[in-house]
Amino acid sequence: MNKEALIDKYNVPVPRYTSYPTVPFWGNETPDVKQWFKHVKRCFSESNQTKGISIYIHLPYCERLCTYCACTKVITRNHKVEDSYIDALLQEWQIYLNEFDEKPILRELHLGGGTPTFFSPENLKRLINGIKSGSTLHTEYEFSFEGHPNNTTREHMQALYEVGFRRVSFGVQDFDPEVQRVINRLQSYETVKEVTEIAREIGYHSVNYDLIYGLPKQKLSSIKDTFDKVSELKPDRIAYYSYAHVPWKSKGQRLFTEEDIPNSAGKRALYDLGKEKLAELGYDDVGMDHFSLPHDNLYQAKIEKRLHRNFMGYNTSHTELLIGLGASSISDAKYAYAQNPKEIHLYKAASEKGELNLVKACNLTDEDLQVKKAILDISCRRELVFSDELKPYLAETIESELQIMADEGILTFDTEKLEVTDLGMTFLRNICKLFDNRLRNAKAGESNMFSKAI
């Protein structure tokens, strides 16, 4: 079976596996804050001194609505919201600090959104200095932020550089003016070029571009032109995402019709062309939509088999405790997950009282922990050892299912180990799916909660 036929076969709804269990299968557990802190403290005591911790901060405000976006956001031009939101973030961080019996060693911090650069440089420095004041920095700490090319100024990048940031990710999506018009994200090549050059001039060692295929009005000519422009700027990393059309979740996506969106064959052609261009430009397939040039530490982490994956995507530091701060943020304490409310007023009201308001939680069983580790090994290290701890949780049909993929050249396996081939990198999510017992046991129709693999 050739690659095109395999893509047709495996282009089915599959989770992105930034967690296991995936969020739709967390069930309806009533979040218990005391129980959550028990998991947090256990994970902290096991890993803080050896690995440190990670922090994700959700900054939800945007001045304009990007119609393709399904993230939690609030559209406003009122910048008076900045101070009280940062106060709430620092109050939430203090809640966690009060639970720790020693200073956390901060290994990784990421600012996401929304639009983090909606906030002024001064307020961003206040936020980061507030986080750092209660922490000890790891010797190999890494701070990163997401920036909108239109409002990320030299002052933003300089201020964040001064408090430790060395990685920046710009949401480019597509350079085609018609595509930009429909998704309401008008930004010129000159603007992207300028912010990229400023970042490098200041000293940022890793610049990422987010690109999306399958957007409304997108054509092969759009992708070709976008990658021609990318080739001139050569970001260190590229995330090449599939557009997820979920108008029932994101009202902004109702502003264009199904007719504007490439059909399955058209979207696959966009994907194929993008992958071809990435290879031509020398980007290595790290896995699950992520690509990097060989000099970038993401590539080095892949080669050295020390990649990790969590709600922030792929990263190079394998911390086991991820604290999510802000509205909608999700935390991962290895043995459990917890999510903050999406509504900003509910989030802020709890923080101001010195309380956590958790709206979702998931406590992992022994089976979940083994499957979680298996999925991380496949997605991060391209291999899986069939340990005695994992074997009891493998499906009865797993051997025959793996054999089909082996016959197709996607992987190799024996009784002891599975390894993903170069061809199989396109199908990482499908391989992980074989070990996803929650999805395997799902009711009819539940699998359609996820976007397609391609």
N, C-alpha and C positions, 0 to 999 in steps of 0.2 A: 504494500500500500504506500503510495507516494505521500509527500508531506501535505499537499493540498487536500487529499482525501482524509488524512488524519485530522487536519484542522476542522474539516466538515464534521467528522465523527465526534470530536471532543469539544466542539464549540457549544457547550451546554452550560446552564447556570451552575456556577461553582463559587464557593466562598473565596475571599482574598486571603484568608488565614493570617490576619494580624492578631488573632487570638484563637484559642481552642479551650472550651467550646466557643463557637462563634456566637455573636450577640443574640441572634434570633432564637437560639436554643438555650438561653440562660434560664428559661422557665419563669415562673411567677413568684420566685422567692421574695418575701418581704425583707428588704434590707435591714440588717441588724448592725448598727454602728459599733456596738461593743464587740460583736463577733468579727467585724471587719478589722478593727484595731488589733485583735488577737492575731489575725493573719499577717497584718502589716508588721507588727512587732516581731513575730517569729521570723518572717522573711528578712527583716532589717538586721536582727541579731545574727542570722546565718551568713549574710552577704555584705554588710556594710563595710567591714574592715578589709575584705578581700576584693570585692568588685565595685563597691560604691553603689550609689543609687542614681536613677534618672528622674527628671521632671519634665512633664509636658504642660505647657500653659496655653490655654485657649483664649484668644483675644478676638471676640466675635464681631466687632463692629466693621462695617464697610460703608463708604460714602455712596457707592453705586451698586446696583444689583447686577451680577453676572448671571445671565439667565440659565446657563448650563449647570450652575453650582447647586449641589445638594447638601452642602455643609450647614451646620448651625451658625446662623449669622443674623445680625440686626442692621438694617439699612438706616443710616442717619448721617446728617452733616453737623450734628450738635456735638462738638468736642468737649463739652462740659461733662460728658459721661465718663471721661477718662479717669479722673481722680478717684471717684467713688468705686469704680470697678477695680482699680489697682489696690485701693484700700482693702477691698473684699478678698482679693487674691493673697495679699500679705497676711490678712487675718486667717485665711484658710491654711496657709503654710504654717502659721504659728500653732494652729491646732495639731498639726502633725509633729512639729518640733516638741510640743508638750508631751507627746507619747514616747518619744525616743529617749533612751537612757544614755545616749552619747551624741556628739555632733555627727550629723550625716556627712558622708564623704560624697561630694557631688561629682559624678562622672560625666553626666550628659544632661543638657538642657535644650529644649526646643520650643520656640515660639510659633504657634500655628494659629489659624483663624478660619473664617473671617480674614481681616487684613491687619496683621500686627503693626504695619507701618501707618495705620490709621492714627496710632498713638504718637505723641510728640517724642522727639529724641530725649527730652528731659524726663518725661514720664517713664519711658522705657528704661532709662538708667536708674531711676528711682526704684522701679520694680526689681530689676536684676540685682542691684546693690542690697535691696531688702532681702532677697532670697539668699544671696551670698553671705550676708552678715551672720546668719545662723548656721552656716555650713563650713566645711573644710573642702577645698578644691582638690580633687584627685590629680596626681601628677600628669595624667594624660587626659584631662577633662576636655570636652568638646561641646561648644555652644553653637547652635544654628538657629536661623529664623527664616520665615517665609516673607518675601517682599513683593509688593505690587510694583511693577516697573514705573507706573505713572506717579506714584507718590512716595517712592523710596528715594530720599534725598541723600546727598553727600553727608549731611548732618546726621541723618539716621545711621548710616553705615559707620561713620566715624565714632559716634556715641556708643554703638553696640560693640565696635572693635575695642574700644577703651575698657569695656567691662568683660571682655573675654571671647567675643564671637569671632569665629574664623570661617564659618560656612554660611552661605546664603543660598536660598532657592527662590528663583523668580518664576512666577506663573506666566508663561508665554502662551501656551495652548496652540496658537496658530497665527502666522503672520498675514494671512489673507484678509484684506479689508472687508470683503463681504461676509466672511465667517465671523470676523470680529464685530461687525455691525449687528448680526443676528444674535450673538451671545452677549452683546452690550459690553464688550471689553475692547475698546479702541486704544491700541498702543502701537506706536510705530516701531519699525526696525531701529531707527535712530535712537529712540528712547531706550530700548533694550540694550543696544550697543553702549550707550552712555553709562547706564547703571552697571553694566558688566565691567567696563573699563575702570570705573571709579572703585568698584569693589576690589579689583586686582591692584589698583594703584595704592589703596589704603593698606592692603596686605592680606586680604581674604585668600586662603589657599584652595578653597573649593567652592565653585559656583555651579549650581544645578539649574536646569530648565525643566519645568513641567510642560510636557506636550501632550495633546489629546488627539486621538483619532476617532472618527465616527461622529463628529460634531455636525450640526445642521449646516447645510450648504457646502460642506467640505467635499473636495474633489481630489483626484490624483494630482492635478496641477497645484492644488493648495499645499499638499504634503511635500511635493517636490520643491516648490518655492521656499517653504518653511525650512526644509533641510539644507537647501542651498545657502540660506541666510545663516543657519546654525553653523554650517561649515566654516563661515568666515569668523565666527566668534568663539567656537570650540569650547563650550562649557565643559567643566571637568566631569560632570555627571548629567545624565538625562533620565527623567522618568517619563516613559511613553505609555500613557494610560488609555484605557478604553473608556469612551464616553458611556456613562450609565444613564439611560433615559428612564427616569422614575417620576413622572409628572404628578402621581398621586402623593408623593412625598415632598416634592419641591414645586411650588406653584409657579415659579419663574419659568419652568420648562414648558408651561402651557402657552407661552408667548410665541411658540413656533409649532408647526404641525408635524405629524408623522411623515408627511410627504417631503419635508425639508431634510429629513435624516437619511443618510445612506442606508440602503437595504443590506441584508446579511452579506451578499456577495460583494457589494460595494465597500462595505466596512472591512471585509477581509482583505480586499485589494489595497486599501489604505494601510492596513497593518503590515501586509507583505512589503509594500514599498518602503514604509518607515524602517522595518527591520533590515531591509537591503541597504538603505542609506546609512543606518547606524553602523553596520558592518564595514561599509566602504570607508567611513570616517574613522574607523579604528576603535569603536566603542565595544567593550566586552559585555556580554549578556550576564549580568549578575544574578538575575532571576526575577520572576514576577514583576515585570514592567520596568525594572531598574537596569541602567547601563552606565558604565563608567570607562574613562580612559585609563590605561595601565598605570599611570603615575598616581592616580587617586587612591586614597587609603581604603576606599570601598572595594576596589579591585584587589588590593593587597590582602584585605581581610578575607575575601573570597578564596584566594589562593592558599592562605594560611589556615583556612577552615575555622575562622573565628567570627564569622558573620552572626548577627542576631536579628531577630524580627519581632516587632511588637506593634502597638497601635501607631507608632511613628514611622512604620515601614522598616526597611532594612537599616541597620546601623552597625557600627564597628565595635561597640562596647557591650559585652554580654552582662548587663546588670539584670538582676532578678526582681528588683523592686522598682516599679515605675509609678510615681505619684502624679496623677493628673489634677491640675489646678484650673479652676474656672468653670463656667457654665458648660454643661454637656461633656466635660472631660471624663475619660475613663482611666482608672488606675488598675495596675496589675501587680498583685502581691504574691505571685507564683501559685499560691494555694487558693486564691480567690480573686475575683474582679469586682469592681464597684464603679458606678457611674453617677455623676452629679446631675441635677436637673438642668434641662435645656433652657428653661425660662430664667432670664437674668434676674428678675425681681425675686424669684424664689431662692436662687443661688445666693444673692447678696443678703437677703434677709437672714438666712442661716449663718453665713459667715460673720455678719455683724453681731450675732448673738454668741459667737464662739462655738458654733455647732456645725456638724456636717449634715447635709440633707441629701441622702443617697436615694435615688429613685430606682436603681437596678443593682442587682448583685448576683453573683454566682460563686458558690463554694464548690471547689473541684473535688471529685472523688478520686480514689486511687487509680481507677481506670482512666479518668480524664487526664491525670498527670502523666501517665505513660503515653497516651495518645498525643498529648500536647508536645511531649519531648520528641516523639516520632515525627510529627509534622514539622517541628523546628529543624530536626536533623535533615529531613528531605529538602526543605525549602532553603536552608542556609548552608548545608554541607554536601548536598547532592548525594547523600548516602544514608543508609539506615542499617544498624546492626539489630538483628532480631534477638533481643535479650530475653532471658528467662522471665523477666518482669513484664515484658510486652506481650509475649506469646499467648498468654491466656485471653487476651483481649482482641486478638486478630479474628476477623470473620472467617467462617468455615470456607467461604468461597475465595479467600484472598489469594491462594496459590494459583488457582486457575485464572483469576483476573490479572495477576502479575505476569503470568505466562503469556497472555494475549499481548500485553504491552511489551514484553520481551521480544516476542515474535515480530512486533512492529518496529523494533529498534529504539523504543523509548527508554528502556532501562535494561539492566542485566541483574540477575539475582540467583542465589542458591539458598541453601537452608540456613546460612549464617548471616547473609548480608545482601542489601539492595544497593545498586549504584545507578544514578541517572546519567544517561548518555548526553552528548551535545544536542542531539535531536530532541531529547526529552526535556530540555530546558524550556521549550515552548509549552510544555504540558505539565509543568510543576504542580499547578493547582489541581489538575486531574489525578495526578499520582497521590497527592495528599488526600484527595477525596476518598480513596480506597480505604484509608485508615480512620476516616471520620465516622465513628459509630453513631454519633448523634444524628448526622445527616442520613446515614444508612437506615436508621430506624424511624425516620421522619414519616409523618402522615403524607398521603398523596397531596401534591400541590405545594408543600412547604419548601421544596428545593427551589421553587421559582422566586423565592425571596432574594435571590442573589443574581448578580449580573453574569452574563455569559463569559466564558473563558477568553474569547477573542472579541 
